[in-house]
Structures are given as C-alpha cells and as structure tokens.
Amino acid sequence: MVALGGDTVEVRCNVVHVNGKPIPNKLVQGDGCEYQDRSDESTEWFTRQCSRYRETVGGLDYDTYHDEERPAREDRLREVGGLTNGDSKDFPERGVPLKNCSNQRDFESRPAANQQPGKLVETKADVGPTEACVPQLHYVVPDDHVFVMGDNRNNSNDSRYWGSVPVENIKGKALFIWLSYSHWGPFEWSGIRWRRIGNFVH
C-alpha cells in the first residue's frame, strides 16, 4: 500500500510520487538480478532478468523489482537531463481512461460495486519532448480507498490496472508467509522456498 484516500499518486520512469514527493529509492542489484516468472498465456516458468531497487516509506525499507534496462536509462537521464520515453508502467497515462475492476474484465476480475474511480489532475500542461520523467498528471485516490502496488513493478497488475481498493474490502492483515513457491505446482516440492516460510510481513 503506497497511498490512502485523498493522497495523490504518479509513477514516472519507475519512480513513485506520493503527494508530489518521490519515494526514496536506490539501486541494490543490477547485473545478476533474476527471478522465476510465468506468462499469462502459459503455465511454463522462465527466468526473467531484472534490476532490484530499495524503497523507503515510513521508515521501512523494501525491495522492488524492475526491468533490467532501468539502471542504463537512469544513467542516460543523468547524462542528458531528460528522456523522450518513459516506462510502459507509467501511471497515469495521458489520453487513456483510468482502469478499474469494471472495465478490466477477464478471468481474474469481477466488478466491485463499491469501487470509486478517483480522478486525474494535470500538473504540467506543456510537456516537452524530453520530459517523459517529469511529474505531469497525478491520480487522486478516492476517499475510503487505498492505492496498492506490487513489488514486481513491471509485471504486477496492481492499482494501476485494477484501480484503488475500497477499505471495506480489506478483510484481514498479512502477518507472515505461510507458503512460498519458486515454481508453481503442488507436487513440485523442490520448488518450495523454505527459507521464506514463517517470515513476518512488514
């Protein structure tokens, strides 16, 4: 969870801005970062290359995973002072309607009658050709909702895809990890990540 009702959220070039301020983050691992992933179209697992960053919110540190090209993009940003292209998961997108449980209908979804859409507020009208990473359009989280984001930032269908979550739909609190697979399958015992089981969730 990164924002509450009334907060503003914007994601530009992998940096999350809440209420106009970027969440502090630093590169932890570039080369050699990888994890097991599975495509939506198949049950086959594959190795995805990544870069790992550490964000700090409310005094807590947590790791997030991004595409492997992010460190190189940030080097270019520092060198030339701006980029023409942002990231495929930038949020919100200009000219694109907000997504929610009602308009993203697939096998995972169903409409949420109590879900509110939130609203968009433009903060920078004239965006230059190299200002893709500049805050320009933010999303206002509806009252009594929260905005959630997955740690796998480039491959998570989170509030950027499903919309904000009504607080009344949150029925419990995650306390610890009770089961963790590296490869999905109830009979693939070698795929269980034993070291994660029992770890507390922040």
Secondary structure, 3 states (H helix, E strand, C coil): CCEECCCEEEEECCEEEECCEECCEEEEECCCCEEEEECCCCCCEEEEECEEEEEEECCEEEEEEECCCHHHHHHHHHHHCCECCCCCCCECCCCCCCCCCCCCCCCCCCCCCCCCCCEEEECCCCCCCCECCCCCEEEECCCCEEECCCCECCCCCCHHHHCCEEHHHCCCCCCECCCCECCCCCCCHHHECHHHCCCECC
